[in-house]
Structure formats: C-alpha cells, structure tokens
C-alpha cells in the first residue's frame, strides 16, 4: 500500500455520524500541504480544492467520501445503570451484540440485548450498553442522555493482503481521497474538489450541501460496497479482490452512462483491475450529488467490503489501491460532454 499507517490511523479515529470533528481535524492536517484551497462549511464538510490547468473541455469534479461511521446514542438511562440506545446509522443488532463501544469521553461499554438477540430483529431499542455502572446515578458520572458512541475494532492484517477493522466504511474513501490529492501535481486539466463529508450514514446529508456550494459538473461518490462472494443475506456479483468497483446502479441512483463509460476506459487504458457494481440495497453520496442544484452527472468508485457496518469489516488492499489509481486517471480525463 502507499501508506498503510495512514489507513490504520484513519480507521481508529472516533467519529460517528454528526460528530466528525476528530476525523476532520486529522484530515485537515494531512491535506493542508497539498491543497490550493480548503474550507469547512457550516455542516462540517471539509472541502479541499486542487486547481486544474483549465481549457475549453475542463470540468469541475467533486469526489465525496464520508468521514462518519455508524454508532448509537443514549436515549434512556435505566435505574440499574443500563444505557438504552437508538441508532446513528444502520446497525445490525446481530453484529452489535456483545461488541465493545466507546463514547467520546473514552468510556467503554459492551452491547447486550433485552431477551434473545434473534428476537431483536434489527431493533436497536432492544439493545442496551453496559458500562459497568451500578445505578442511574452512577452511570451519570460517566455518560449522559444524548451521548453518542461508536464501535471499537482494531486494525488487523489478514492473509492475502486483506485487512480488518472498524469504520472501513468509509475511512477507506477518506484514505483514497488523501492519497489521490497527494499525487495530484497540478497538471490535471480539471478542477478537483476532494470533499470529506459528514452524516452520510444518516441520509447523505453532508454531500448535498457541499454539492450545492461547488455545483460540480461531475460528482463521484468514493465509498465501500457490500460483498456478495461469501454466505450472507445479500445477492449480487461484488467480489473482494475483484478490482475497484465502478458503480452502475443502486436503489438511490442510476449513474450517468457517459461517466461510467469514462471510468471503464480509464481502467482499461491504465491497466487498473475493476468490476462492475450493481446493488439492490443501500446507497451512497452519489444520490445527493445527483439531485443537487439543477442536477449533476454522477458515478461511484467503491471498494467491495465484507461485514460492513460492524467492528470487523474486511477489504482488500489491492482493491483500495486500485481506487486511488482510478481517481487519478479519471481526474486527468478529457471529457467530451
């Protein structure tokens, strides 16, 4: 990998939806030496611009990678010290059960369930968090109503150049944007906006306002996509180590066919391994960019990932690096529309 330490550090930052400050601060420091312009908007999106050389066919390209990760928020503190929670993003109760979580102040807890986890049926209201408190009064010494928490999940090396960690969704995309920014030498014809978005897991909120500000000609979501090459509840053709995913369609967007064809061409001309990505559940920031202002041509660059939305997601280093290569090739591309 170009900089595995960077990816590892990004995954271990705490930053659930709506609380991305720590992640943004880290990315700001990494991006500053390479940016021509940089700003943080009112929602908390970090927008990093790299100027292109211009020309009659030059475009404004917006890459959107979300900084937030899924988590929970305390909605009730029981008399015995248990913390009842609601979702911040989509959590699988099965994978959350018995996992460890961390609050912003460092307090650690274990997720458990009232009754059988099988009967919880992805209802976060059936879950609770045990921080070791003996009473409500004791719990209030450490955690308050409305406090958010996220998963703990260390970064681990697996066999065959695969990695496992929490928050690969979507610190992978943040890593890819940073590496692509570092390799943008200012000779690209197109103006490139590397946008690190907030609150994607709550409905693609940050990318919508960022796109309204930028008004790009092309918007590309840089994210992960669920794998289908292992026994799971989903069906499709996504494969880990199948190359970088070029998004065609998901329930929230049909990608612009000219953008998709340009990505295929970039991959083929630059010998970048790729796979076509179609999913029938889920979505990305492509949807919000697509419907912003008067409409934006959109596409997606996605890394196929196993076990997303838990503390132990798995992805391929080769696929991650192929995504950076595709971003660089696409950023240099001369578009004819």
C-alpha positions as CSV (number, residue, x, y, z in Angstrom):
1,X,0.0,0.0,0.0
2,X,1.0,3.6,-0.5
3,X,0.7,4.5,3.2
4,X,-0.9,1.8,5.3
5,X,-0.2,3.7,8.5
6,X,-2.5,6.5,7.2
7,X,-5.3,4.0,6.6
8,X,-4.8,2.4,10.0
9,X,-4.9,5.7,11.8
10,X,-8.0,6.9,10.0
11,X,-9.9,3.7,10.9
12,X,-9.1,4.1,14.6
13,X,-10.3,7.7,14.9
14,X,-13.6,8.2,16.7
15,X,-16.2,9.9,14.6
16,X,-19.8,8.7,14.5
17,X,-22.4,10.5,12.3
18,X,-22.8,14.1,13.4
19,X,-19.6,14.0,15.5
20,X,-16.8,14.0,12.9
21,X,-14.6,16.8,14.3
22,X,-11.7,14.5,15.3
23,X,-11.6,12.9,11.9
24,X,-11.8,16.2,10.1
25,X,-9.0,17.7,12.2
26,X,-6.8,14.8,11.3
27,X,-7.6,15.0,7.6
28,X,-7.1,18.8,7.6
29,X,-3.5,18.3,8.8
30,X,-2.8,15.6,6.2
31,X,-4.4,17.6,3.3
32,X,-3.1,21.1,4.1
33,X,0.3,20.8,2.4
34,X,-1.3,19.7,-0.9
35,X,-4.4,22.0,-1.1
36,X,-4.8,25.1,-3.2
37,X,-7.9,26.0,-1.2
38,X,-9.5,24.4,1.8
39,X,-12.6,25.3,3.9
40,X,-15.0,23.7,6.4
41,X,-18.7,24.6,5.8
42,X,-21.4,25.1,8.4
43,X,-22.4,21.4,8.4
44,X,-18.8,20.3,9.0
45,X,-17.8,19.1,5.5
46,X,-14.2,19.6,4.6
47,X,-13.8,20.8,1.1
48,X,-10.3,20.6,-0.4
49,X,-9.7,22.1,-3.9
50,X,-6.8,21.4,-6.3
51,X,-6.9,23.7,-9.3
52,X,-6.6,22.4,-12.8
53,X,-4.9,23.9,-15.8
54,X,-8.3,24.8,-17.4
55,X,-9.3,24.7,-21.1
56,X,-12.5,24.5,-23.1
57,X,-13.2,20.9,-22.1
58,X,-12.2,21.2,-18.4
59,X,-14.7,20.1,-15.7
60,X,-15.3,20.6,-12.0
61,X,-15.1,17.1,-10.5
62,X,-16.3,16.5,-6.9
63,X,-15.2,13.4,-5.1
64,X,-17.2,12.7,-1.9
65,X,-16.0,10.4,0.8
66,X,-17.8,10.4,4.1
67,X,-15.9,10.8,7.4
68,X,-18.7,9.4,9.7
69,X,-19.1,5.9,11.0
70,X,-22.2,4.2,12.4
71,X,-22.9,4.2,16.1
72,X,-25.5,4.6,18.8
73,X,-26.9,7.4,21.0
74,X,-28.1,7.1,24.6
75,X,-31.9,7.7,24.8
76,X,-32.6,6.4,28.3
77,X,-30.6,5.6,31.4
78,X,-32.2,2.8,33.4
79,X,-32.3,2.7,37.2
80,X,-29.8,-0.2,37.2
81,X,-27.3,1.8,35.1
82,X,-28.0,0.2,31.7
83,X,-27.9,2.6,28.8
84,X,-30.8,2.2,26.3
85,X,-29.9,3.5,22.8
86,X,-31.1,4.4,19.4
87,X,-29.2,4.1,16.1
88,X,-26.9,6.6,14.5
89,X,-26.9,5.0,11.1
90,X,-27.9,1.4,10.3
91,X,-26.7,-1.1,12.9
92,X,-27.2,-4.9,12.6
93,X,-28.3,-5.9,16.1
94,X,-26.7,-9.4,15.5
95,X,-23.2,-8.0,14.9
96,X,-23.6,-5.3,17.6
97,X,-24.5,-7.9,20.2
98,X,-21.6,-8.4,22.7
99,X,-19.4,-5.9,20.8
100,X,-17.5,-3.1,22.5
101,X,-18.3,0.5,22.1
102,X,-16.6,3.8,23.1
103,X,-18.0,7.1,24.0
104,X,-16.4,10.4,23.0
105,X,-15.0,10.9,26.5
106,X,-13.3,7.4,26.4
107,X,-15.9,5.5,28.4
108,X,-16.1,1.9,27.3
109,X,-19.2,-0.3,27.2
110,X,-20.5,-3.7,26.0
111,X,-23.6,-4.0,23.9
112,X,-26.2,-6.5,25.1
113,X,-29.8,-7.3,24.5
114,X,-33.1,-7.5,26.4
115,X,-34.1,-11.0,25.7
116,X,-33.0,-13.1,22.8
117,X,-30.9,-11.4,20.1
118,X,-32.7,-13.4,17.5
119,X,-35.9,-11.8,18.6
120,X,-34.5,-8.3,18.4
121,X,-34.9,-8.4,14.6
122,X,-32.6,-5.3,14.0
123,X,-34.5,-3.2,16.5
124,X,-32.0,-1.0,18.3
125,X,-34.5,-0.4,21.0
126,X,-33.9,-3.9,22.2
127,X,-30.2,-3.2,22.8
128,X,-28.6,-1.7,25.8
129,X,-25.0,-0.8,26.8
130,X,-23.3,-2.0,29.9
131,X,-20.6,0.4,31.1
132,X,-20.2,-1.3,34.5
133,X,-22.5,1.2,36.3
134,X,-24.4,0.1,39.3
135,X,-27.2,2.6,39.2
136,X,-28.5,5.5,37.1
137,X,-26.7,7.9,39.4
138,X,-23.5,6.0,39.0
139,X,-23.9,5.9,35.2
140,X,-24.5,9.7,35.1
141,X,-21.0,10.2,36.4
142,X,-19.7,8.9,33.0
143,X,-22.4,9.2,30.4
144,X,-25.4,11.5,29.8
145,X,-28.6,11.4,27.8
146,X,-27.8,12.1,24.2
147,X,-24.2,11.0,24.3
148,X,-23.1,9.1,21.2
149,X,-20.8,6.0,20.9
150,X,-19.1,4.1,18.2
151,X,-17.6,0.6,17.8
152,X,-14.1,-0.4,19.0
153,X,-12.4,-2.6,16.4
154,X,-8.6,-2.7,16.0
155,X,-6.9,-2.6,12.6
156,X,-5.7,-6.1,11.8
157,X,-3.7,-7.7,8.9
158,X,-5.3,-10.8,7.4
159,X,-3.9,-13.2,4.9
160,X,-3.7,-12.4,1.1
161,X,-3.3,-8.6,1.6
162,X,-6.7,-8.2,3.3
163,X,-7.4,-6.0,6.3
164,X,-10.0,-6.0,9.1
165,X,-11.1,-3.0,11.1
166,X,-14.0,-0.9,12.3
167,X,-15.0,2.0,10.2
168,X,-13.6,0.8,6.9
169,X,-16.9,2.4,5.9
170,X,-15.8,4.9,5.0
171,X,-12.3,5.7,6.1
172,X,-11.2,3.7,3.1
173,X,-12.7,6.5,0.9
174,X,-11.0,9.2,3.1
175,X,-7.7,7.4,2.6
176,X,-8.2,7.2,-1.1
177,X,-9.0,10.9,-1.4
178,X,-6.0,11.9,0.6
179,X,-3.7,9.7,-1.5
180,X,-5.1,11.0,-4.7
181,X,-4.8,14.6,-3.5
182,X,-1.1,14.0,-2.7
183,X,-0.5,12.6,-6.2
184,X,-2.3,15.5,-8.0
185,X,0.6,17.6,-9.2
186,X,-1.5,20.5,-10.5
187,X,-1.1,19.5,-14.2
188,X,-4.6,17.9,-14.5
189,X,-7.0,19.8,-16.8
190,X,-9.9,19.6,-14.4
191,X,-10.5,21.4,-11.1
192,X,-10.8,18.7,-8.5
193,X,-12.7,19.0,-5.2
194,X,-11.8,16.4,-2.6
195,X,-14.7,16.5,-0.2
196,X,-14.8,14.8,3.1
197,X,-18.5,14.7,4.0
198,X,-20.5,14.4,7.3
199,X,-23.6,12.4,8.1
200,X,-23.7,10.1,5.1
201,X,-25.0,7.3,7.3
202,X,-27.9,9.5,8.3
203,X,-29.2,10.1,4.8
204,X,-26.3,11.5,2.7
205,X,-26.8,14.9,4.3
206,X,-23.3,16.5,4.0
207,X,-22.7,15.8,0.4
208,X,-25.9,17.5,-0.6
209,X,-24.9,20.9,0.9
210,X,-21.3,20.5,-0.4
211,X,-22.6,19.9,-3.9
212,X,-24.9,22.9,-3.7
213,X,-21.8,25.0,-2.9
214,X,-19.5,23.6,-5.5
215,X,-22.0,22.9,-8.3
216,X,-19.8,20.3,-9.9
217,X,-20.1,19.1,-13.5
218,X,-19.4,15.5,-12.2
219,X,-19.9,14.1,-8.8
220,X,-18.2,10.8,-7.7
221,X,-19.1,9.0,-4.5
222,X,-16.0,7.3,-3.1
223,X,-17.2,4.6,-0.7
224,X,-17.5,0.9,0.0
225,X,-20.0,-1.6,-1.3
226,X,-21.2,-4.9,0.3
227,X,-19.6,-8.1,-0.9
228,X,-21.6,-11.0,-2.3
229,X,-18.8,-13.6,-2.6
230,X,-19.4,-15.2,0.8
231,X,-22.5,-16.6,2.5
232,X,-24.7,-13.6,3.6
233,X,-28.1,-12.1,3.3
234,X,-27.3,-10.3,0.0
235,X,-27.1,-11.4,-3.5
236,X,-25.1,-10.0,-6.4
237,X,-21.7,-10.1,-8.1
238,X,-19.4,-8.0,-5.9
239,X,-16.1,-9.8,-5.1
240,X,-13.3,-8.9,-2.7
241,X,-10.1,-8.8,-4.8
242,X,-12.3,-8.4,-7.9
243,X,-10.8,-4.9,-8.6
244,X,-12.2,-1.5,-7.8
245,X,-16.0,-1.3,-8.2
246,X,-17.4,1.1,-10.8
247,X,-20.9,1.9,-9.7
248,X,-23.6,1.4,-12.2
249,X,-26.8,1.5,-10.1
250,X,-28.1,1.2,-6.6
251,X,-31.6,2.0,-5.1
252,X,-30.8,5.7,-4.8
253,X,-29.1,6.4,-8.1
254,X,-28.6,5.3,-11.7
255,X,-25.1,6.6,-12.6
256,X,-24.6,8.7,-15.7
257,X,-23.8,6.3,-18.6
258,X,-21.1,8.6,-20.0
259,X,-19.4,8.9,-16.6
260,X,-19.5,5.1,-16.2
261,X,-18.0,4.5,-19.7
262,X,-15.2,7.0,-19.0
263,X,-14.4,5.0,-15.9
264,X,-14.2,1.8,-17.8
265,X,-11.9,3.5,-20.3
266,X,-9.7,4.9,-17.6
267,X,-9.3,1.4,-16.1
268,X,-8.7,-0.4,-19.3
269,X,-6.2,2.2,-20.6
270,X,-4.3,2.3,-17.3
271,X,-4.5,-1.5,-16.6
272,X,-6.5,-0.9,-13.4
273,X,-8.4,-4.0,-12.3
274,X,-12.1,-3.2,-12.0
275,X,-15.5,-4.8,-11.6
276,X,-19.0,-3.5,-12.4
277,X,-21.0,-2.8,-9.3
278,X,-24.8,-3.2,-9.0
279,X,-26.5,-3.4,-5.6
280,X,-30.2,-3.6,-4.8
281,X,-29.8,-2.5,-1.1
282,X,-28.0,0.6,0.2
283,X,-26.7,3.8,-1.4
284,X,-24.0,6.4,-1.3
285,X,-23.5,10.2,-1.6
286,X,-23.9,9.8,-5.4
287,X,-27.7,10.2,-4.8
288,X,-27.4,13.6,-3.1
289,X,-25.0,15.0,-5.6
290,X,-27.1,13.7,-8.5
291,X,-30.1,15.7,-7.3
292,X,-28.3,18.9,-6.2
293,X,-28.8,22.3,-7.9
294,X,-30.1,21.6,-11.4
295,X,-28.8,18.0,-11.4
296,X,-25.3,16.6,-11.6
297,X,-23.8,13.7,-13.6
298,X,-22.8,11.2,-11.0
299,X,-20.8,8.0,-10.6
300,X,-19.2,5.9,-7.9
301,X,-15.9,4.4,-7.1
302,X,-16.4,1.7,-4.4
303,X,-14.3,-0.9,-2.6
304,X,-16.1,-4.2,-2.1
305,X,-16.1,-5.0,1.6
306,X,-17.3,-7.9,3.7
307,X,-19.2,-7.5,7.0
308,X,-19.8,-3.7,6.6
309,X,-21.5,-1.8,9.4
310,X,-19.8,-3.6,12.2
311,X,-16.5,-3.6,14.1
312,X,-14.8,-6.2,11.8
313,X,-15.2,-5.2,8.2
314,X,-12.8,-6.8,5.7
315,X,-11.4,-5.4,2.5
316,X,-8.6,-5.9,0.0
317,X,-5.5,-3.6,-0.1
318,X,-5.3,-4.3,-3.8
319,X,-8.9,-3.0,-4.4
320,X,-8.2,0.0,-2.2
321,X,-5.1,1.0,-4.1
322,X,-6.9,0.4,-7.5
323,X,-9.4,3.0,-6.3
324,X,-6.7,5.6,-5.9
325,X,-5.4,4.8,-9.4
326,X,-8.8,5.2,-10.9
327,X,-9.4,8.5,-9.2
328,X,-6.1,9.8,-10.6
329,X,-6.8,8.6,-14.1
330,X,-10.4,9.9,-14.1
331,X,-9.2,13.3,-12.8
332,X,-6.9,13.7,-15.8
333,X,-9.5,12.5,-18.3
334,X,-10.7,14.8,-21.1
335,X,-14.5,14.7,-21.2
336,X,-16.4,15.3,-24.4
337,X,-19.8,16.2,-22.9
